[in-house]
Amino acid sequence: MTPVMISSLAIIVFAALIHASFQLSISVLTLLSGHAIGKKTAYKRVLRRMGGFTAGVLLLTCLILSAVSYYFALFINHINSAEQYIAAICCGLMIALGVAIWVFYYRRGRGTALWIPRSFADYLTKRTKKTKNSAESFALGMASVAAETIFIIGPVIAASLAIITLPDFMMQIAGVGLYVTVSILPLAVMVALVGAGRNIASLQQWRESHKRFLQFASGGSLLILAGFMFVDRVIGIASYGGSLW
């Protein structure tokens, strides 16, 4: 492997881990499964709804990442030094997001309510209560990704810049798959735990007990990734001959 490939894969994995640390999809999935169990829905149907939700998150994440990567590739191919400019903007965006997450990611008070626009929060809450099948759960999963775009856009841009520097199309596809797989790990783990009989209340209690750590880790990781990308993709790009392409 070349140094560029190694750094690209490292950025993809780290960005995906940051994405995975965000809590909106987990919050909605917890609410969805809690409502279904509270209504004494059959256990297999609960798991199908959770699986549908996870599939919706996976699909929209994959589509967003693929679209951003595609348009970045077109843009960089037509404008000199565009890669450095986009990387610099991405670093600034991630620094701003990291600080914002430290300051107001969770709403004040007890619980794990997140800071997202109130209209999004109300919509997700209402749809969660009305969801009755896997298809609606799938759509709810996609909606949760859309609502969280303000937070995940930083990691997605960082991963996209890394993906388009991979040497061939198949490796770029693998890079997208790697990011999406890592980013949905918390959802997959939660589905597995519920399938193994773990109580939703205990999972929610764990999230509430560790929410400040998760908040600090998410914000801090964005700052670390911004620093790494600035050194590797803005300052260090000259060492690759002025371009990673």
C-alpha positions as CSV (number, residue, x, y, z in Angstrom):
1,M,0.0,0.0,0.0
2,T,1.1,3.5,-0.7
3,P,1.2,6.3,1.9
4,V,-1.8,7.9,0.2
5,M,-3.9,4.7,0.4
6,I,-3.0,4.2,4.1
7,S,-3.9,7.8,5.0
8,S,-7.1,7.6,3.0
9,L,-8.3,4.4,4.6
10,A,-7.4,5.8,8.1
11,I,-9.5,8.9,7.4
12,I,-12.4,6.8,6.1
13,V,-12.4,4.6,9.2
14,F,-11.9,7.4,11.7
15,A,-14.6,9.5,10.0
16,A,-17.0,6.5,10.1
17,L,-16.3,6.0,13.8
18,I,-17.2,9.7,14.5
19,H,-20.4,9.3,12.5
20,A,-21.2,6.2,14.5
21,S,-20.8,8.1,17.8
22,F,-23.6,10.5,16.9
23,Q,-26.8,9.6,18.7
24,L,-29.9,10.6,16.7
25,S,-30.5,7.3,14.9
26,I,-29.9,5.4,18.1
27,S,-32.4,7.7,19.9
28,V,-35.0,7.1,17.3
29,L,-34.4,3.4,17.2
30,T,-34.6,3.2,21.0
31,L,-37.9,5.1,20.9
32,L,-39.2,2.9,18.0
33,S,-38.4,-0.4,19.8
34,G,-39.7,1.0,23.1
35,H,-43.1,1.9,21.6
36,A,-43.4,-1.4,19.8
37,I,-42.6,-3.4,23.0
38,G,-44.8,-1.2,25.1
39,K,-47.7,-2.0,22.8
40,K,-46.9,-5.7,23.3
41,T,-46.0,-6.1,19.6
42,A,-44.7,-9.6,18.7
43,Y,-41.0,-9.9,19.3
44,K,-40.2,-10.9,15.7
45,R,-42.1,-7.9,14.4
46,V,-40.2,-5.6,16.7
47,L,-36.9,-7.0,15.3
48,R,-38.2,-6.6,11.7
49,R,-39.0,-3.0,12.4
50,M,-35.6,-2.4,13.9
51,G,-34.0,-4.1,10.9
52,G,-36.1,-2.0,8.5
53,F,-35.0,1.2,10.3
54,T,-31.3,0.1,10.2
55,A,-31.6,-0.6,6.4
56,G,-33.1,2.9,5.8
57,V,-30.1,4.5,7.7
58,L,-27.7,2.3,5.7
59,L,-29.2,3.2,2.3
60,L,-29.4,7.0,2.8
61,T,-25.9,7.1,4.3
62,C,-24.6,5.2,1.3
63,L,-26.4,7.5,-1.1
64,I,-25.2,10.7,0.5
65,L,-21.6,9.5,0.7
66,S,-21.6,8.3,-2.9
67,A,-23.2,11.5,-4.2
68,V,-20.7,13.8,-2.3
69,S,-17.8,11.7,-3.5
70,Y,-19.0,11.8,-7.1
71,Y,-19.5,15.6,-7.2
72,F,-16.2,16.2,-5.4
73,A,-14.4,14.1,-8.1
74,L,-16.0,16.1,-10.9
75,F,-15.2,19.4,-9.2
76,I,-11.6,18.5,-8.4
77,N,-11.0,17.2,-12.0
78,H,-11.9,20.6,-13.4
79,I,-10.3,23.1,-11.0
80,N,-6.7,23.3,-10.1
81,S,-5.9,23.1,-6.3
82,A,-9.6,22.4,-5.6
83,E,-8.6,19.4,-3.5
84,Q,-6.6,21.6,-1.1
85,Y,-9.3,24.2,-0.9
86,I,-12.1,21.6,-0.2
87,A,-9.9,19.9,2.4
88,A,-9.2,23.3,4.1
89,I,-12.9,24.1,4.2
90,C,-13.7,20.6,5.5
91,C,-11.2,21.1,8.3
92,G,-12.8,24.4,9.3
93,L,-16.2,22.9,9.2
94,M,-15.2,20.0,11.4
95,I,-13.6,22.4,13.9
96,A,-16.8,24.4,14.1
97,L,-18.9,21.2,14.4
98,G,-16.6,19.8,17.1
99,V,-16.9,22.9,19.2
100,A,-20.7,23.1,18.6
101,I,-21.1,19.5,19.7
102,W,-19.2,20.3,22.9
103,V,-21.4,23.3,23.6
104,F,-25.0,22.2,22.7
105,Y,-25.3,18.7,21.3
106,Y,-27.7,17.6,24.0
107,R,-30.6,19.7,25.2
108,R,-30.4,20.9,28.8
109,G,-31.9,18.8,31.5
110,R,-32.1,15.1,32.1
111,G,-32.5,12.5,29.3
112,T,-30.8,12.2,26.0
113,A,-32.8,14.7,23.9
114,L,-30.6,16.1,21.1
115,W,-30.3,19.6,19.7
116,I,-32.0,19.3,16.3
117,P,-34.6,21.7,14.8
118,R,-37.8,21.3,16.7
119,S,-39.8,20.6,13.6
120,F,-37.5,17.6,12.8
121,A,-37.8,16.4,16.4
122,D,-41.6,16.6,16.4
123,Y,-41.8,14.9,13.1
124,L,-39.6,12.0,14.1
125,T,-41.4,11.5,17.4
126,K,-44.8,11.5,15.7
127,R,-43.7,9.1,13.0
128,T,-42.1,6.8,15.5
129,K,-45.4,6.4,17.4
130,K,-47.3,5.8,14.2
131,T,-44.8,3.3,12.6
132,K,-46.5,-0.1,12.2
133,N,-44.4,-2.1,9.7
134,S,-41.0,-2.5,8.3
135,A,-41.6,-0.2,5.3
136,E,-42.5,2.7,7.6
137,S,-39.5,1.8,9.8
138,F,-37.3,2.0,6.7
139,A,-38.6,5.5,5.8
140,L,-38.1,6.5,9.4
141,G,-34.5,5.4,9.3
142,M,-33.9,7.6,6.2
143,A,-35.6,10.5,7.9
144,S,-33.4,10.2,10.9
145,V,-30.3,10.5,8.7
146,A,-31.7,13.6,7.0
147,A,-32.4,15.2,10.4
148,E,-28.8,14.5,11.5
149,T,-27.2,15.8,8.3
150,I,-26.0,19.0,10.1
151,F,-23.8,16.8,12.3
152,I,-22.7,14.1,10.0
153,I,-21.8,16.3,7.0
154,G,-18.2,16.9,8.4
155,P,-17.3,13.2,8.6
156,V,-19.0,12.5,5.2
157,I,-17.0,15.2,3.5
158,A,-13.8,14.0,5.0
159,A,-14.5,10.4,4.0
160,S,-15.5,11.5,0.5
161,L,-12.2,13.3,0.0
162,A,-10.3,10.2,1.1
163,I,-12.5,7.9,-1.1
164,I,-11.8,9.7,-4.3
165,T,-8.1,9.5,-3.8
166,L,-8.2,5.7,-3.8
167,P,-6.5,4.3,-6.9
168,D,-9.4,2.6,-8.7
169,F,-13.2,2.4,-8.9
170,M,-13.5,-1.0,-7.0
171,M,-11.4,0.3,-4.1
172,Q,-13.6,3.5,-4.0
173,I,-16.7,1.3,-3.8
174,A,-15.0,-0.7,-1.0
175,G,-14.2,2.6,0.7
176,V,-17.9,3.6,0.6
177,G,-18.9,0.1,1.9
178,L,-16.3,0.4,4.7
179,Y,-17.6,3.8,5.9
180,V,-21.2,2.7,5.8
181,T,-20.5,-0.5,7.6
182,V,-18.6,1.1,10.5
183,S,-21.1,4.0,10.8
184,I,-24.1,1.7,11.4
185,L,-22.3,-0.6,13.9
186,P,-24.1,1.0,16.9
187,L,-27.5,0.3,15.3
188,A,-26.5,-3.3,14.4
189,V,-25.2,-3.9,18.0
190,M,-28.4,-2.5,19.4
191,V,-30.6,-4.8,17.2
192,A,-28.4,-7.7,18.3
193,L,-28.7,-6.9,22.0
194,V,-32.5,-6.6,21.7
195,G,-32.6,-9.8,19.8
196,A,-30.6,-11.4,22.6
197,G,-33.2,-10.3,25.1
198,R,-31.6,-7.2,26.6
199,N,-34.0,-4.7,28.1
200,I,-34.5,-1.4,26.2
201,A,-34.6,0.5,29.5
202,S,-31.1,-0.7,30.5
203,L,-29.7,0.4,27.1
204,Q,-31.3,3.8,27.5
205,Q,-30.0,4.1,31.0
206,W,-26.5,3.3,29.8
207,R,-26.8,6.0,27.1
208,E,-28.0,8.6,29.6
209,S,-25.2,7.7,32.1
210,H,-22.5,8.1,29.5
211,K,-23.9,10.9,27.4
212,R,-21.3,13.5,28.4
213,F,-18.5,11.2,27.6
214,L,-20.0,10.4,24.2
215,Q,-20.5,14.2,23.6
216,F,-16.9,14.9,24.5
217,A,-15.6,12.0,22.4
218,S,-17.6,13.0,19.3
219,G,-16.5,16.7,19.5
220,G,-12.9,15.9,20.3
221,S,-12.7,13.3,17.5
222,L,-13.8,15.9,15.0
223,L,-11.1,18.2,16.1
224,I,-8.5,15.4,15.9
225,L,-9.7,14.5,12.4
226,A,-9.6,18.1,11.3
227,G,-6.0,18.5,12.5
228,F,-4.9,15.3,10.8
229,M,-6.5,16.3,7.5
230,F,-5.1,19.7,7.6
231,V,-1.6,18.3,8.0
232,D,-2.1,15.5,5.5
233,R,-4.3,17.0,2.9
234,V,-3.6,20.7,3.0
235,I,0.0,21.2,4.2
236,G,1.3,17.8,3.2
237,I,-0.3,17.6,-0.3
238,A,2.8,19.2,-1.8
239,S,4.9,16.2,-0.7
240,Y,2.7,14.1,-3.1
241,G,3.6,16.3,-6.0
242,G,0.9,18.9,-5.6
243,S,-2.0,16.4,-6.0
244,L,-3.1,13.1,-4.6
245,W,-4.6,12.1,-8.0
